[in-house]
Amino acid sequence: MKRKEMISKLKNTTEAYDFIIIGGGATGIGIALEASARGYSVVLLEKSDFTKSTSSKATKLVHGGVRYLAQGNVGLVREAVVERGLLLKNAPHITKTQSFVIPTHGLWDEILYTVGLTFYDLLAGRLSLGRSKRISKEKTLKRISLINPDKISAGVVYYDGQFDDSRLAINTLQSSAELGAVVANYCTVKGLLKDSDGKITGVKVHDEDGNESFEINGKQVVNATGVFADDVLQMDAPGSKKTIAPSQGVHLMLDKSFLPGDDAITIPKTDDGRVLFLVPWHNKVIVGTTDTPVEKESLEPVALEEEIGFILNTASRYLTKAPKRSDVLSVYAGLRPLAAPSEDGSKTKEISRSHKIYTSESGLLTIVGGKWTTFRKMGEELVNKAEKNNAWKHIPTQTKNLKIHGYKTDVDLNNPLYFYGSDEEPLVNLSQENGWNISISDSLGVIEGQVVWAVRNEMALNVEDFLARRTRCQLLDAKESVRMAPKVAEIMATELGKDAVWQAEQVEDYTKVTSNYIL
């Protein structure tokens, strides 16, 4: 994935691409993979870095959505558990099966969750990740040793998936590029091109890195911009009605000592009605998530004090070792691009996570809602819709069993480079040959060669791209990531041909952004 080559292709191609996808988050990336796998010519444009917004701020779960069963939405759960199974099969280097324990309060809880979760397993069919079962109080305390014994009667074990969102995004983009897609970050769509009938024929683009503008012709333009979908709809037809009701989810990162075992904990009923998860991830623990409706969407949402307090208080009620503010390694907020309800007054946790596809009069296709778990299926449905709208011959999906770039089975999760999958060997060779196997952070297991690799093969253009998304240092330990920034800037400057002024600006910018992640 070489950015200069991609930009050159975009500037020098006069033919119309089959698809121009606006948005480099989970949704856009899923569409790019689907369309390029079917043999269509594809461009994907992202105004900042891939997954900069919502898609790098998930709870890191590939899940069917147990709580949608309670709402009676069996179809949505069935679709999600099947997609979960396919994703774990196609990208085993960045996904895994995760066991969860639900602490129960009395016999009714035990029956309810055991029956509900057994049904949850059955919906997945042969793609099930494991059988749910009730376990005794004694076994529950053995498996989740820091749970408050006064709070529980027993436990129910079930299984879901876990993944690294930004790494999945980069690998899926690499797969798309291998299939011929042209993908570019830091390319802002400034306007839409239309013919005399008002039909969209392409886009006006500004390359933020090269500071130049050009036009790209396309047969089908797709608006996959998540929480920013309404901005593109306004560009197409000023005065369009709102399609997005954004909701903010906040997560805290804690040391592994707060959840010493391998199991995650699900607390199904909290004061705000949301599920609270405590999940082991990259040798740390993620605690979340909140659900707060927000007025305005932003690329860098900030956690509210009451959200942080809510998570710490709820966790403290269930754990014998209560997390304090000073224990928080990083706090991050992400916006969910929930499809707006038809009538006002719905709580955001009741607004369905199922996606919606709209066709505008101009031919623009907009997709809103959805989640990482179903990103492949969303891509499939969007491409089907484009084929139908444009009266193209239907090509069946090619992505159900498509191995994602980096595919590797039996990865060693204790190896700090495991998430590179099949790219680990060339990365290590590159590092050893050039003396780049020097550590930048012992605690996070990052070496200099990873920075070079990210610039050369993963389109990292600045320090934040590397520390926040090509590796997950910003989320795992925000303060440590700030300490690493000068060294990362220095290596990137050499690779990108930048000067000392650029390095200083990068460190300053990164420190400023990351201050929102530090309590």
C-alpha positions in Angstrom: 0.0 0.0 0.0 2.1 2.9 -1.3 0.5 6.3 -1.1 2.5 8.0 -3.8 1.5 5.3 -6.3 -2.1 5.6 -5.3 -2.2 9.4 -5.7 -0.5 9.1 -9.0 -3.1 6.7 -10.2 -5.9 8.9 -9.1 -4.5 12.0 -10.8 -3.7 10.3 -14.1 -6.8 8.1 -14.6 -9.4 9.7 -16.8 -11.7 6.7 -17.1 -14.6 6.4 -14.7 -14.1 4.0 -11.7 -17.0 1.7 -11.0 -17.1 2.8 -7.3 -15.9 5.9 -5.5 -16.2 5.3 -1.8 -16.1 8.3 0.6 -15.1 7.2 4.0 -12.2 5.1 5.3 -13.8 3.5 8.4 -15.2 0.0 8.8 -18.1 0.6 6.4 -16.2 2.0 3.5 -13.4 -0.5 3.9 -15.9 -3.4 3.8 -17.4 -2.0 0.6 -14.0 -1.6 -1.0 -13.1 -5.2 -0.3 -16.4 -6.5 -1.5 -16.4 -4.4 -4.7 -12.8 -5.1 -5.6 -13.2 -8.8 -4.9 -16.1 -8.9 -7.5 -13.7 -7.3 -10.0 -15.0 -3.8 -9.9 -12.6 -0.8 -10.2 -12.6 0.9 -6.8 -11.4 4.2 -5.2 -11.7 4.7 -1.4 -11.0 8.2 -0.1 -10.6 9.2 3.6 -10.3 12.8 4.7 -8.0 12.1 7.7 -6.4 8.7 8.5 -8.2 5.4 8.0 -10.4 4.6 11.1 -9.4 8.0 12.7 -12.9 8.5 14.0 -15.3 5.8 15.3 -13.8 2.7 13.7 -10.6 2.7 15.9 -12.5 3.4 19.1 -14.6 0.2 19.4 -14.9 -2.1 22.5 -12.8 -4.5 20.4 -15.5 -7.2 20.4 -16.7 -9.1 17.4 -20.1 -9.9 18.8 -23.6 -10.9 17.9 -25.1 -8.4 20.3 -26.6 -10.4 23.2 -28.8 -7.5 24.2 -30.6 -7.4 20.8 -32.0 -10.9 21.7 -33.7 -9.3 24.7 -35.2 -6.8 22.3 -36.5 -9.7 20.2 -34.2 -8.8 17.2 -33.3 -12.4 16.3 -32.6 -11.6 12.6 -30.0 -9.0 13.5 -28.3 -11.4 16.0 -28.3 -14.3 13.6 -26.6 -12.2 10.9 -24.0 -10.9 13.3 -23.1 -14.3 14.8 -22.6 -15.8 11.3 -20.4 -12.8 10.3 -18.5 -13.1 13.6 -17.7 -16.7 12.7 -16.5 -15.8 9.1 -14.3 -13.0 10.4 -12.6 -15.2 13.0 -11.9 -17.7 10.2 -10.7 -15.2 7.6 -8.4 -13.1 9.9 -7.1 -15.4 12.7 -4.0 -13.3 13.3 -6.0 -10.3 14.6 -9.2 -12.0 15.9 -9.7 -14.6 18.6 -12.4 -16.4 20.6 -13.0 -14.7 23.9 -14.7 -16.4 26.9 -17.0 -14.2 29.0 -18.4 -14.7 32.5 -21.7 -13.1 33.5 -21.9 -12.9 37.3 -25.5 -13.8 38.3 -27.7 -12.7 41.2 -30.0 -15.5 42.2 -31.8 -18.4 40.4 -33.9 -16.3 38.0 -30.7 -14.7 36.6 -29.1 -18.1 36.2 -32.0 -19.6 34.3 -32.5 -16.4 32.2 -28.9 -16.1 31.0 -28.3 -19.8 30.6 -31.4 -20.2 28.3 -30.8 -16.9 26.5 -27.1 -17.6 25.8 -27.8 -21.2 24.7 -30.1 -19.8 22.1 -27.4 -17.3 21.2 -25.0 -20.2 20.5 -27.6 -22.1 18.5 -28.1 -19.1 16.2 -24.5 -19.3 15.1 -24.9 -22.9 13.9 -21.7 -24.5 12.8 -19.9 -21.2 13.3 -20.5 -21.3 17.1 -17.5 -20.4 19.2 -18.4 -22.6 22.1 -21.2 -23.8 24.4 -22.6 -21.5 27.1 -23.0 -23.0 30.5 -23.8 -22.2 34.1 -20.9 -22.5 36.5 -21.0 -22.5 40.3 -20.1 -19.6 42.5 -16.9 -21.3 43.5 -15.8 -21.8 39.9 -16.9 -18.2 39.0 -14.6 -16.8 41.8 -11.8 -19.0 40.6 -12.1 -17.8 37.0 -12.6 -14.1 37.9 -10.8 -13.8 41.1 -11.3 -10.1 41.7 -15.2 -10.2 41.5 -16.9 -9.2 44.7 -18.3 -12.5 46.2 -21.1 -10.7 48.0 -22.5 -9.6 44.6 -23.0 -13.0 43.0 -24.8 -16.3 43.3 -23.0 -18.1 40.4 -21.9 -17.4 36.8 -22.8 -18.1 33.2 -19.9 -18.6 30.7 -20.4 -17.8 27.0 -18.1 -17.0 24.0 -17.8 -14.1 21.6 -15.1 -12.8 19.4 -12.4 -10.2 19.9 -10.2 -8.2 17.5 -8.0 -5.2 16.9 -10.1 -2.7 14.9 -7.5 -0.5 13.3 -5.2 -3.4 12.4 -8.2 -5.2 10.8 -8.8 -2.0 8.8 -5.2 -1.8 7.5 -5.1 -5.5 6.6 -8.5 -5.3 4.8 -7.3 -2.2 2.8 -4.1 -4.1 1.9 -6.3 -7.0 0.7 -8.4 -4.5 -1.4 -5.3 -3.0 -2.8 -4.0 -6.4 -3.8 -7.3 -6.9 -5.6 -6.8 -3.6 -7.5 -8.5 -1.0 -5.3 -7.0 2.5 -5.1 -7.1 3.7 -1.4 -5.9 7.0 -0.1 -5.9 8.6 3.4 -5.8 12.4 3.8 -7.9 13.0 0.7 -10.9 15.2 1.3 -13.9 15.1 -1.0 -14.7 18.8 -1.5 -17.6 18.5 -3.9 -19.6 16.2 -6.2 -19.6 16.3 -10.0 -22.9 16.0 -11.7 -24.2 15.8 -15.3 -27.0 17.9 -16.8 -29.6 15.6 -15.3 -28.3 16.1 -11.8 -26.8 12.6 -11.6 -23.4 12.2 -9.9 -20.5 11.5 -12.2 -17.6 11.9 -9.8 -16.0 13.8 -7.0 -13.7 16.8 -6.5 -10.8 15.8 -4.2 -8.1 17.7 -2.2 -5.0 15.8 -1.3 -4.2 17.2 2.1 -0.6 15.8 2.1 0.4 17.0 -1.4 -1.8 20.1 -1.1 -3.3 19.7 -4.6 -6.8 19.3 -6.0 -8.1 17.1 -8.8 -11.3 15.4 -10.0 -12.1 11.6 -10.2 -14.8 10.2 -12.4 -17.0 7.4 -11.1 -20.2 5.5 -12.0 -21.3 4.9 -8.4 -20.4 7.3 -5.6 -20.9 5.9 -2.1 -21.3 7.9 1.1 -19.9 5.7 3.9 -18.7 8.5 6.2 -20.3 7.2 9.4 -21.2 10.1 11.8 -20.4 12.5 9.0 -22.9 11.0 6.5 -25.2 14.0 6.8 -22.4 16.4 5.6 -22.1 14.5 2.3 -25.9 14.4 2.0 -26.0 18.2 2.4 -23.3 18.5 -0.3 -25.5 16.4 -2.6 -28.8 18.0 -1.7 -28.8 21.0 0.6 -31.6 20.7 3.2 -31.6 16.9 3.3 -33.1 15.5 6.5 -30.8 14.1 9.2 -30.0 10.4 9.0 -27.6 10.1 12.0 -28.3 10.2 15.7 -24.7 10.0 17.1 -24.1 8.4 20.5 -20.8 8.4 22.4 -19.2 5.4 23.9 -16.3 5.8 26.4 -13.8 3.2 27.4 -11.1 3.1 30.1 -7.8 1.2 29.8 -6.5 -0.4 33.0 -3.6 -2.6 33.9 -4.0 -6.4 33.6 -3.9 -6.8 37.4 -7.6 -5.6 37.5 -8.6 -8.8 35.5 -5.8 -11.3 36.0 -7.4 -14.3 34.2 -8.2 -14.9 30.6 -11.9 -14.4 30.9 -13.8 -11.2 30.2 -16.7 -10.0 32.4 -20.1 -8.9 31.2 -22.3 -7.0 33.6 -25.6 -7.0 31.8 -27.6 -4.5 33.8 -26.1 -1.2 34.8 -27.7 2.0 36.0 -27.9 3.5 32.5 -29.3 0.3 31.1 -26.2 -0.5 29.0 -24.0 -3.6 29.3 -20.6 -3.0 30.9 -17.7 -5.1 29.7 -14.3 -5.7 31.3 -12.2 -7.3 28.5 -8.5 -8.4 28.3 -6.8 -6.8 25.3 -3.2 -6.6 24.3 -2.2 -7.5 27.9 -4.3 -4.7 29.4 -8.0 -4.4 30.3 -10.7 -2.4 28.5 -13.6 -1.3 30.6 -16.7 0.2 28.9 -18.9 1.3 27.4 -21.2 4.3 28.0 -24.1 5.4 25.8 -24.5 9.2 25.7 -26.4 11.0 22.9 -24.3 13.8 21.5 -25.4 16.9 19.5 -22.3 17.4 17.3 -20.1 14.9 15.6 -16.3 15.3 15.8 -13.1 13.5 14.7 -11.7 13.5 18.3 -14.6 13.2 20.7 -13.7 13.7 24.4 -14.9 11.6 27.3 -17.2 13.5 29.7 -16.5 13.5 33.4 -19.8 11.8 34.2 -19.0 8.9 31.8 -15.6 8.3 33.4 -17.3 8.4 36.9 -20.0 6.0 35.8 -17.5 3.4 34.5 -15.3 3.6 37.6 -18.2 3.5 40.0 -19.9 0.5 38.2 -16.6 -1.4 38.0 -15.9 -0.7 41.7 -19.2 -2.2 42.7 -18.2 -5.5 41.2 -14.5 -5.7 41.8 -12.7 -6.2 45.1 -9.8 -4.1 43.7 -11.6 -0.9 42.8 -10.0 1.1 40.0 -9.3 4.7 40.7 -8.7 7.6 38.3 -5.0 7.3 38.9 -5.1 3.7 37.6 -6.5 4.7 34.2 -3.8 4.3 31.5 -5.9 5.8 28.8 -9.5 7.0 28.3 -11.0 7.0 24.8 -14.3 8.1 23.3 -15.9 7.0 20.0 -19.1 8.0 18.3 -21.6 5.5 17.1 -23.2 6.4 13.8 -26.6 5.1 14.7 -29.3 5.4 12.1 -31.7 8.1 13.3 -35.1 6.9 14.4 -38.2 7.8 12.4 -39.9 9.4 15.4 -38.2 11.4 18.1 -37.7 10.2 21.6 -35.9 6.9 21.2 -33.1 6.2 23.5 -29.9 5.6 21.6 -29.4 2.1 23.1 -32.8 1.2 21.6 -32.0 2.6 18.1 -31.1 -0.5 16.1 -27.5 -1.1 15.2 -28.7 -2.6 11.9 -27.6 -0.6 9.0 -29.7 1.3 6.4 -29.0 2.1 2.8 -30.5 5.1 1.1 -30.5 6.0 -2.6 -30.6 9.7 -3.4 -32.1 11.2 -6.6 -28.6 12.0 -7.8 -27.8 8.3 -7.6 -25.6 8.7 -4.5 -25.8 5.6 -2.2 -25.6 6.4 1.5 -25.1 3.7 4.2 -25.5 4.4 7.9 -25.6 2.4 11.1 -24.0 -1.0 11.5 -20.9 -2.2 13.3 -17.5 -3.8 12.8 -18.9 -7.3 13.2 -21.2 -7.0 10.2 -18.9 -4.8 8.0 -18.4 -7.6 5.4 -22.2 -8.2 5.1 -22.8 -4.4 4.8 -20.3 -4.3 1.9 -22.1 -7.1 0.2 -25.5 -5.5 0.5 -24.3 -2.1 -0.7 -22.6 -3.6 -3.8 -25.8 -5.6 -4.5 -27.8 -2.4 -4.3 -25.4 -0.6 -6.7 -25.7 -3.4 -9.2 -29.5 -3.2 -9.0 -29.6 0.6 -9.2 -27.2 0.7 -12.2 -28.8 -2.4 -13.9 -25.3 -4.1 -13.8 -25.1 -7.9 -14.1 -25.1 -9.4 -10.6 -21.8 -10.9 -9.5 -22.1 -13.1 -6.4 -20.1 -12.1 -3.3 -16.5 -13.3 -3.2 -15.6 -12.3 0.4 -17.2 -15.0 2.6 -14.1 -17.1 2.6 -11.5 -14.5 1.5 -8.4 -14.6 3.6 -7.5 -11.1 4.9 -3.9 -9.8 4.3 -1.6 -11.1 7.1 -3.6 -14.3 7.4 -1.8 -16.6 9.8 -3.1 -19.3 12.2 -1.7 -20.3 15.6 -0.3 -16.9 16.4 1.5 -16.5 19.8 -0.4 -13.8 21.6 2.6 -13.2 23.9 4.7 -12.1 21.0 4.4 -8.3 20.8 4.5 -8.5 17.0 1.8 -11.2 16.6 -0.8 -8.9 15.1 1.3 -8.5 11.9 0.5 -12.1 11.0 2.4 -13.2 7.9 4.0 -9.7 7.7 5.9 -10.3 10.9 8.7 -12.2 9.2 9.5 -9.6 6.6 9.2 -6.8 9.2 11.7 -8.6 11.5 14.1 -9.2 8.6 13.9 -5.5 7.7 14.6 -4.5 11.3 17.5 -6.9 11.7 19.2 -6.0 8.4 19.1 -2.3 9.2 19.6 -2.3 12.9 16.0 -1.2 13.6 15.3 -3.9 16.1 16.0 -1.4 18.9 13.1 -1.0 21.4 11.2 2.3 21.5 9.1 1.1 24.4 9.8 -2.0 26.5 6.5 -2.0 28.2 4.5 -1.8 25.0 6.9 -4.0 23.0 7.5 -1.6 20.1 10.7 -1.5 18.0 12.0 1.1 15.5 11.4 -1.2 12.5 7.7 -1.0 13.0 7.7 2.7 12.3 9.6 2.2 9.0 7.2 -0.6 8.1 4.2 1.5 8.8 5.5 4.3 6.6 6.5 2.1 3.7 3.7 -0.4 3.7 0.7 0.9 5.8 0.4 4.6 4.6 1.3 6.1 8.0 2.0 9.8 7.3 2.3 11.2 10.8 3.2 10.3 14.4 -0.5 9.9 15.4 -1.1 7.4 12.6 1.6 5.2 14.0 1.1 5.5 17.7 -2.8 5.5 17.7 -3.6 3.2 14.8 -0.7 1.2 13.2 0.2 0.3 16.8 -2.2 0.9 19.6 0.1 2.7 22.0 -2.2 5.7 22.5 -5.0 3.5 23.8 -2.9 1.1 25.7 -0.8 3.7 27.7 -1.3 7.3 26.7 1.5 8.7 28.8 4.0 6.2 27.5 2.9 6.9 23.9 3.7 10.6 24.4 7.2 9.7 25.7 7.7 7.6 22.5 6.6 10.4 20.1 9.9 12.2 19.6 11.7 9.0 18.6 8.8 8.0 16.2 8.9 11.5 14.7 12.6 11.3 14.1 12.3 7.9 12.3 9.4 9.0 10.3 11.1 12.3 9.3 14.0 10.2 7.8 11.6 8.0 5.9 9.4 10.8 4.6 12.2 13.4 4.0 10.9 15.8 6.6 12.9 18.4 8.6 13.4 19.2 12.3 10.5 21.7 12.2 8.1 19.0 11.0 9.3 16.7 13.9 8.7 19.4 16.5 5.2 20.1 15.1 4.4 16.4 15.1 5.4 15.9 18.7 3.4 19.0 19.7 0.3 17.9 17.8 0.5 14.4 19.1 1.0 15.5 22.7 -2.0 17.9 22.4 -4.4 15.3 21.0 -3.3 12.6 23.4 -3.8 14.9 26.4 -7.5 14.1 26.0 -6.6 10.4 26.6 -4.9 11.1 30.0 -6.9 11.6 33.2 
